[in-house]
Amino acid sequence: MQITPENSVTEERLSLIEEIPANVIFTKVTGREEVSLHSHVHNRHQVIYILSGTLHVEVAGSSYFVTGRHLIWIPNGVEHRLSSNNTQISLLTSYFCLKDIREDCFAIYKTDELVVRNLNFISTHEYVDKSRTPEIFAFAMGFFGVLPYICKEASFPAQPFIIPKDIRLLPVLDYIKANLNQDLSIEHVAFCFGFSVRNLTRLFTNSGIRFVHYLNYLRIVRAIEILTDNAMNIEQTAYEVGFNSPNSFGRVFKQITGESPSDYIKKL
């Protein structure tokens, strides 16, 4: 890998995480520096609370889309990669060592006011050192230890998509992502890449993906990114992401997220 200033900062940050003593909790509010890291693994549990913006998280061959006010639990030793298409992204991230926890697997949780208040309290101390502030350390470790039990796992927007291993499908998926605002059909996409509709359908099926579901999911994900970043109204957003009417956009939005676009905007 060619060494660039960006890579240098990335490696420096990862080294910092690895060097944190086991009796210290490191918490920091970060921005794009957190999502510029390449796929990596470290020896600390990591909790990420999304203050603003949205995140794409790749773990174990699956890709997750996570919106604001959700919490991401990444156990130590789990390789992961974060990315974001939002211009404004703000994350509250904690790194810590935690032993003897039963629910030690990647998860995405909904949060409530109590959870957020505790996270904010812990974040007022960038380094919580057990030897210097034993009471706060004990509180923080106890809080992190019970998080998997007091939080409910999110459905959407944490629905995973399997990252296909068949390299023939990768440029097809990239094309769909880049042309969401076009009138896409599986016939059109198959023609563009020299596939028959039957063969392309088989490629999708073998990767556990349905074309229409994937297309609609990407369009709703992009719509959420747009609505999160700026004040574009629902009708503009519908056409921007490729729907032929605000009504069809609203219907698909609710099917996938469980709420209407207007309800989502109110939460923003």
C-alpha positions as CSV (number, residue, x, y, z in Angstrom):
1,M,0.0,0.0,0.0
2,Q,1.3,3.4,-0.9
3,I,1.9,5.6,2.1
4,T,0.0,8.9,1.9
5,P,-0.7,11.5,4.6
6,E,-4.2,10.1,4.9
7,N,-2.9,6.6,5.4
8,S,-0.4,7.9,7.9
9,V,-3.2,9.4,10.0
10,T,-5.2,6.2,9.7
11,E,-2.4,4.0,10.9
12,E,-1.6,6.5,13.7
13,R,-5.2,6.4,14.9
14,L,-5.4,2.6,14.8
15,S,-2.1,2.4,16.7
16,L,-3.5,4.8,19.4
17,I,-6.5,2.5,19.9
18,E,-4.3,-0.6,20.3
19,E,-2.1,1.1,22.8
20,I,-4.9,2.1,25.2
21,P,-4.4,0.3,28.5
22,A,-7.0,-2.2,29.6
23,N,-7.9,-0.1,32.6
24,V,-8.7,3.0,30.5
25,I,-11.9,3.8,28.5
26,F,-11.3,6.1,25.5
27,T,-14.3,8.2,24.3
28,K,-14.2,10.8,21.6
29,V,-16.6,12.8,19.4
30,T,-15.3,12.3,15.9
31,G,-16.2,13.2,12.3
32,R,-15.0,12.1,9.0
33,E,-11.7,10.8,10.4
34,E,-13.6,7.9,11.9
35,V,-15.1,6.9,8.6
36,S,-11.9,7.3,6.6
37,L,-10.4,4.2,8.1
38,H,-9.8,1.2,5.9
39,S,-11.2,-2.2,6.8
40,H,-9.6,-3.0,10.1
41,V,-9.7,-4.9,13.4
42,H,-8.6,-3.9,16.9
43,N,-8.3,-5.4,20.4
44,R,-11.0,-3.2,22.0
45,H,-14.8,-3.3,22.0
46,Q,-16.2,-0.3,20.2
47,V,-19.5,1.4,20.7
48,I,-20.5,4.1,18.2
49,Y,-23.5,6.4,18.7
50,I,-24.4,8.4,15.6
51,L,-25.0,12.0,16.6
52,S,-25.7,13.1,13.1
53,G,-25.5,11.8,9.5
54,T,-25.7,8.1,8.5
55,L,-23.2,5.3,8.3
56,H,-22.5,2.3,6.1
57,V,-21.0,-0.6,8.1
58,E,-19.4,-3.6,6.5
59,V,-19.0,-6.7,8.8
60,A,-18.6,-10.3,8.0
61,G,-19.6,-10.1,4.3
62,S,-22.7,-8.0,5.0
63,S,-23.3,-4.3,4.6
64,Y,-25.5,-2.3,7.1
65,F,-27.0,1.1,6.7
66,V,-27.4,3.0,10.0
67,T,-29.1,6.3,10.7
68,G,-28.8,8.9,13.5
69,R,-29.6,8.0,17.1
70,H,-28.7,4.4,16.7
71,L,-25.9,2.6,18.5
72,I,-23.4,0.2,16.9
73,W,-21.8,-2.5,19.0
74,I,-18.5,-3.9,17.5
75,P,-16.8,-6.5,19.6
76,N,-13.0,-6.8,19.7
77,G,-11.5,-8.9,17.0
78,V,-14.3,-8.2,14.5
79,E,-13.0,-6.8,11.2
80,H,-15.1,-3.9,10.0
81,R,-15.2,-0.9,7.8
82,L,-17.2,2.4,8.1
83,S,-18.2,4.8,5.4
84,S,-20.6,7.7,4.9
85,N,-22.1,9.6,2.0
86,N,-23.2,12.5,4.3
87,T,-21.3,15.8,4.2
88,Q,-21.9,16.2,7.9
89,I,-21.2,13.2,10.1
90,S,-20.7,13.2,13.8
91,L,-20.1,10.2,16.0
92,L,-19.6,9.5,19.7
93,T,-17.2,6.6,19.9
94,S,-15.9,4.6,22.9
95,Y,-13.2,2.0,23.0
96,F,-12.8,-0.3,26.0
97,C,-11.9,-3.8,27.3
98,L,-14.8,-5.9,28.6
99,K,-14.5,-9.5,29.8
100,D,-17.2,-12.1,30.6
101,I,-20.0,-10.7,28.4
102,R,-22.4,-13.2,27.0
103,E,-23.8,-11.1,24.1
104,D,-20.5,-10.6,22.4
105,C,-21.5,-10.2,18.7
106,F,-21.9,-7.3,16.3
107,A,-25.3,-5.6,16.7
108,I,-27.1,-2.3,16.0
109,Y,-29.4,-1.0,18.7
110,K,-32.1,1.6,19.1
111,T,-31.5,4.1,21.9
112,D,-33.7,6.0,24.3
113,E,-33.1,9.1,26.4
114,L,-31.6,7.3,29.3
115,V,-29.0,5.5,27.1
116,V,-28.1,8.7,25.4
117,R,-27.7,10.7,28.7
118,N,-25.3,8.0,30.0
119,L,-23.3,8.0,26.8
120,N,-23.1,11.8,27.0
121,F,-22.0,11.7,30.6
122,I,-19.2,9.2,29.8
123,S,-18.1,11.3,26.8
124,T,-17.4,14.2,29.1
125,H,-14.2,12.3,30.1
126,E,-12.1,11.5,27.1
127,Y,-10.0,9.1,29.1
128,V,-11.6,7.3,32.0
129,D,-8.7,5.8,34.0
130,K,-9.6,3.1,36.6
131,S,-6.7,4.2,38.9
132,R,-7.7,7.9,38.8
133,T,-11.5,7.9,38.7
134,P,-12.5,4.4,39.8
135,E,-16.2,5.3,40.4
136,I,-16.7,6.7,36.9
137,F,-14.7,3.7,35.5
138,A,-16.9,1.2,37.3
139,F,-20.1,3.1,36.2
140,A,-19.0,3.2,32.6
141,M,-18.0,-0.5,32.4
142,G,-21.2,-1.5,34.1
143,F,-23.2,0.6,31.6
144,F,-21.4,-0.9,28.6
145,G,-21.8,-4.4,30.1
146,V,-25.6,-4.1,30.2
147,L,-26.1,-2.2,26.9
148,P,-26.9,-5.4,25.0
149,Y,-29.6,-6.2,27.5
150,I,-31.3,-2.8,27.9
151,C,-31.3,-1.8,24.2
152,K,-33.6,-3.3,21.5
153,E,-32.0,-4.4,18.3
154,A,-32.9,-2.3,15.3
155,S,-34.7,-3.7,12.3
156,F,-34.5,-1.0,9.5
157,P,-32.4,0.9,9.0
158,A,-30.0,-1.8,10.0
159,Q,-31.2,-4.4,7.4
160,P,-28.1,-6.1,6.1
161,F,-27.3,-6.9,2.5
162,I,-24.9,-9.7,1.6
163,I,-21.8,-8.4,-0.2
164,P,-21.7,-10.8,-3.2
165,K,-18.6,-12.9,-3.8
166,D,-19.3,-13.4,-7.5
167,I,-17.2,-10.7,-9.1
168,R,-19.5,-10.6,-12.2
169,L,-22.2,-9.0,-10.1
170,L,-20.0,-6.2,-8.5
171,P,-20.0,-3.9,-11.5
172,V,-23.7,-4.4,-11.9
173,L,-24.4,-3.3,-8.4
174,D,-22.1,-0.3,-8.8
175,Y,-24.0,0.6,-12.0
176,I,-27.3,0.5,-10.1
177,K,-25.9,2.6,-7.3
178,A,-24.6,5.2,-9.7
179,N,-27.9,5.4,-11.7
180,L,-30.6,5.3,-9.1
181,N,-32.4,8.3,-10.6
182,Q,-32.8,6.5,-13.9
183,D,-35.7,4.3,-15.0
184,L,-33.9,1.1,-14.2
185,S,-35.2,-2.4,-15.0
186,I,-33.5,-5.8,-14.9
187,E,-34.0,-6.0,-18.7
188,H,-32.1,-2.7,-19.1
189,V,-29.3,-3.6,-16.7
190,A,-28.9,-7.1,-18.3
191,F,-28.6,-5.5,-21.7
192,C,-25.9,-3.0,-20.5
193,F,-23.7,-5.8,-19.2
194,G,-24.3,-8.4,-21.9
195,F,-26.4,-10.8,-19.8
196,S,-29.6,-12.4,-20.6
197,V,-32.4,-11.5,-18.1
198,R,-32.4,-15.1,-17.0
199,N,-28.7,-15.3,-16.3
200,L,-28.6,-12.0,-14.4
201,T,-31.6,-13.0,-12.4
202,R,-29.7,-16.2,-11.5
203,L,-26.6,-14.2,-10.4
204,F,-28.8,-12.1,-8.1
205,T,-30.6,-15.2,-6.7
206,N,-27.4,-17.0,-6.0
207,S,-26.2,-14.0,-4.0
208,G,-29.4,-13.8,-2.0
209,I,-30.5,-10.6,-3.7
210,R,-33.8,-9.7,-5.4
211,F,-33.3,-7.0,-8.1
212,V,-36.4,-4.9,-7.3
213,H,-35.9,-5.2,-3.5
214,Y,-32.2,-4.1,-3.9
215,L,-33.1,-1.2,-6.2
216,N,-35.8,0.1,-3.8
217,Y,-33.6,-0.4,-0.8
218,L,-30.8,1.6,-2.3
219,R,-33.2,4.4,-3.4
220,I,-34.6,4.7,0.1
221,V,-31.1,4.7,1.6
222,R,-30.1,7.5,-0.7
223,A,-33.3,9.4,0.1
224,I,-32.5,9.2,3.8
225,E,-29.0,10.5,3.1
226,I,-30.4,13.4,1.2
227,L,-33.0,14.2,3.8
228,T,-30.4,14.0,6.5
229,D,-28.0,16.3,4.7
230,N,-30.3,19.1,3.5
231,A,-33.7,20.6,3.4
232,M,-34.9,19.1,0.1
233,N,-38.6,18.4,0.3
234,I,-40.2,15.0,-0.1
235,E,-41.4,15.5,-3.7
236,Q,-37.9,16.7,-4.8
237,T,-36.3,13.7,-3.0
238,A,-38.7,11.2,-4.6
239,Y,-37.7,12.3,-8.1
240,E,-34.0,12.7,-7.2
241,V,-33.7,9.0,-6.2
242,G,-35.7,7.6,-9.2
243,F,-39.3,7.3,-8.2
244,N,-41.9,8.4,-10.8
245,S,-44.2,9.9,-8.2
246,P,-44.2,11.0,-4.5
247,N,-46.9,8.6,-3.8
248,S,-44.9,5.5,-4.9
249,F,-41.9,6.9,-3.0
250,G,-44.0,7.2,0.2
251,R,-45.4,3.7,-0.2
252,V,-42.0,2.1,-0.7
253,F,-40.4,4.3,2.0
254,K,-43.0,3.0,4.6
255,Q,-42.7,-0.6,3.4
256,I,-38.9,-0.5,4.0
257,T,-38.6,1.8,7.1
258,G,-41.9,1.3,8.8
259,E,-42.7,5.0,8.8
260,S,-43.7,7.7,6.3
261,P,-41.2,10.2,4.9
262,S,-43.0,13.0,6.7
263,D,-42.7,11.2,10.0
264,Y,-39.0,10.5,9.4
265,I,-38.4,14.2,8.7
266,K,-40.2,15.2,11.9
267,K,-37.7,13.1,13.9
268,L,-34.8,14.9,12.2
